[in-house]
Amino acid sequence: MDQISSPTSARLRAMQAEGMNLDSCPVRTVVSRLGSKWAPLLLQLLAERPHRFSELRRLVPDISQRMITQTLRDLERDGYVNRSVLPTKPPSVTYSLTDMGVSMFESYRLLFEWAEANHQAVRAAREAFDASDKG
């Protein structure tokens, strides 16, 4: 199989040579949050349209209130999600993607499409690995 050409290894070597800690690697610090357990699903829902907190809770029933709150807060902190408090009684909160969230999601969407198209192949590879003496 041909390797994909990427300047990443050269950048990593340069960062290490300059004494930079890889914890501050720009790609690592941005992608780590996007790869969390719940962020992809919440981002996918918010890419469709803004949602109230209670809607997100209903759409993702296996996430705890604490985790949904933390994930949304992390995504808001990174600039992907906007939190709007509506002046209703009681106040309601709506979450939506920011402009940066929308621009990021265009690339993220390709990964989602790839994952859906290759889900069965990945499951088969896992089963084959687990059945081998490696697993």
C-alpha positions in Angstrom: 0.0 0.0 0.0 1.3 3.5 -0.9 1.9 5.8 2.0 0.0 9.1 2.1 2.4 12.0 1.7 2.2 14.3 4.7 4.5 16.9 6.2 3.4 15.9 9.7 6.4 13.8 10.6 8.7 16.6 9.6 6.8 19.1 11.7 6.8 16.7 14.7 10.6 16.3 14.4 11.0 20.1 14.2 8.8 20.6 17.2 10.8 18.1 19.2 14.1 19.6 18.0 13.0 23.0 19.2 12.1 21.5 22.6 8.4 21.9 22.2 6.2 19.7 24.3 3.9 17.7 22.0 1.0 18.5 24.4 1.0 21.9 22.7 0.9 20.4 19.1 -1.7 22.5 17.2 -3.3 19.5 15.6 -3.4 17.4 18.8 -4.9 20.2 20.9 -7.7 20.9 18.3 -8.5 17.3 17.3 -8.5 15.8 20.8 -11.7 17.6 21.8 -13.4 16.7 18.5 -12.6 13.0 19.0 -14.2 12.7 22.4 -16.9 10.1 22.9 -19.9 12.5 22.7 -18.7 15.5 20.6 -19.1 13.9 17.2 -22.8 13.0 17.8 -23.6 16.4 19.4 -21.9 18.2 16.5 -23.7 16.1 14.0 -27.1 17.0 15.6 -26.2 20.7 15.8 -25.1 20.7 12.2 -28.7 19.9 11.3 -30.2 22.8 13.2 -30.1 24.5 16.6 -31.4 22.4 19.5 -32.5 23.1 23.0 -30.7 21.2 25.8 -33.7 19.0 26.5 -34.0 18.0 22.8 -30.3 16.9 22.8 -31.0 14.9 26.0 -33.9 13.1 24.3 -32.0 12.5 21.1 -29.1 11.0 22.9 -30.7 9.1 25.8 -27.6 7.2 26.9 -25.6 10.3 27.7 -25.8 11.6 31.3 -26.8 15.2 31.9 -23.4 15.9 33.4 -21.6 14.6 30.2 -23.8 16.5 27.8 -23.3 19.7 29.8 -19.5 19.1 29.9 -19.2 18.3 26.2 -21.3 21.3 25.2 -19.3 23.5 27.5 -16.0 22.2 26.0 -17.3 22.7 22.4 -18.4 26.2 23.4 -15.0 27.0 24.9 -13.3 25.9 21.7 -15.6 28.1 19.6 -17.6 25.5 17.8 -20.9 25.9 19.7 -22.9 28.9 20.6 -25.1 28.8 23.8 -28.1 31.2 23.8 -30.3 31.7 26.8 -33.8 32.6 25.7 -35.8 35.0 27.9 -38.6 32.6 28.6 -40.1 31.5 31.9 -38.3 29.3 32.9 -35.3 30.3 30.8 -34.5 27.9 28.0 -31.1 27.3 26.4 -30.5 26.7 22.7 -27.2 25.4 21.3 -26.1 26.0 17.7 -22.9 25.8 15.7 -20.9 29.0 15.3 -19.4 30.0 12.0 -16.2 28.2 13.0 -18.2 25.1 14.0 -19.9 25.1 10.6 -16.6 25.4 8.7 -15.0 22.7 10.8 -18.0 20.4 10.3 -17.6 20.5 6.5 -14.4 18.4 7.0 -15.8 16.4 9.8 -18.8 15.4 7.7 -16.4 13.6 5.3 -15.1 11.5 8.2 -18.7 10.7 9.3 -19.6 9.6 5.7 -16.5 7.4 5.6 -17.3 5.9 9.0 -20.8 5.0 7.8 -19.6 3.5 4.5 -16.9 1.5 6.3 -18.6 0.5 9.5 -19.2 -3.1 8.5 -15.6 -3.5 7.3 -14.2 -2.2 10.6 -16.5 -4.5 12.6 -15.3 -7.5 10.4 -11.7 -6.5 10.9 -12.2 -6.3 14.7 -13.9 -9.7 14.8 -11.1 -11.3 12.7 -8.5 -9.7 15.0 -10.3 -10.9 18.1 -10.6 -14.4 16.7 -6.9 -14.6 15.9 -4.2 -15.4 18.4 -3.4 -11.6 18.5 -6.7 -10.8 20.4 
